[in-house]
Amino acid sequence: MVDTKHKPTRSGKLERRRHSAAFKRRLIEQTLAPGVSVARIALDNGLNTNLLFKWRREHIRSRRTETSTMLPVAINEAPAPEALHLPGPSSASRTVAGGVIEIELTAARIRIKGAVDLAALRLTLQMLSTPS
């Protein structure tokens, strides 16, 4: 058990410790390294693990909002299915062969190779653009 408060004040209440932004940033950066135990870092620095996880969550959220930007998109009219040699009349079930599609996010990279089902790709992109 880690005591997260300082000694009692004159009134007898416990005073909360204050941590500098530099201290928090240093610990958060340590927790972001692969294979590191957040609990061990918290314990080594006399912190409650939940507090360090809270700082980490807040940091990750702030990075997402800082780095999120709208990108320009150009939509060209799609060629006729015959020109693409795609089977079927429905554009929702078409599959496009070849190429690679890469989507990079803050915490993930999605790579789609080979045949791409347009309906599945549309659904994936919709899910990624929906705020969680």
N, C-alpha and C positions, 0 to 999 in steps of 0.2 A: 504494500500500500504506500502511495506517495502522497505526502501532505502538500497540497497545492496552495496553501495560504501561509502568510507570515505570522509573526507573533501577535498576540492580542494588543489592541490599541488601549488607550487610557479608559475608554468606555467599556472595555472587556470584549468588544467584538473583534473577530478576526479580520485582518486586512488582506485583501487580495494582492497578489504579486502583479507587477506590471512588467511586461517584456518588450524590449525594443523591436522595431521593425527589422533591424539587421539580424537580431538573434532569431526571430521567427523565420526569416528568409533563409538563414543558414541551415536551420533544422529541416525546413521544408525541402530544400534542395537535397539534403542527405536522404530524405525519405523517398525521393523520386528515383533514386538509383535502383537498378534491377537487383532483386534478391535481398534487399535490405529489410530488416525487421523494424517497423515503425515503433513497436512496443519497446524494443531494445534502445532505440535512440531516445525515446521519451524517458525511460528509466535512467539511462546514463546522464540525462540532463535534469533530473528531478521533476519531471512533468507527468501529469496524468495522460495516459495514452489517448483517451478520447479528446482531450484538448488539442493534442498534436494532429489527430485525424481531422478535427474541425478546421484548424489553420490550413491544413493541406487541401481540404475540400474548397474552402474559400479562395485559396490561391489558384486552384485549377479552374474554378468558375470564372474568376476575374480574367485569367489568361484567355479563356474561350471568348469572352465578350470583347476583350481588347483586340484579339486577332481575327475576329469574325468580320468579314467585309463582303459586300455584295460584289459579284463579278459580272462584267458585261457578258451578255449572251446574245448570239445572233442565231435566229431560227430561219433556216432556208426551207423553201418548199420541198417536200419529200418527192423524189422521183416516183413514177408509177411502179407498182409491184412487178410488172413485166420487165422493167429495166433492171431491177435488182435481182431478178430470177427468184422471187419469193413465192412460195406456194400459198394458196388460199386467198379468199377475198377480204378477210378481216385483218385490218392493220393491227389489232390488239394481240393477235396470236402469231404475228410474223416473227421470224428469226433471221438475224443478219449474221452471216458467217465471216470469220477472219478478223484480224485486228486485235487490239488490246485497249481496254478502257481502264484507266486508273483514276481513283478518287482518293485524295488525301485529306484526312480530317486531323484534328488535334491529337486524338488518341488512337487513330486507326488508319489503315490504308486498305482500300478495296481494289482488287485487281481482277478484271473480268477478261478472260482469254477465250478465243474461239467463237463458237456460235453464241449469239446473245438473243435471248427471248425478250422482245421489246416490252411486252406487258410486265414481265418480271422486273426488268430494269426500271420501268416507270414506277412500279410499286416501291422498289428499293429507294429510289430517289425521293419519292414522296415521304417515305418513312424517315429518311435522313433529314429532310427539311422541316419535319414536324418537331416543334420544341418539346423537350421531355419534361 
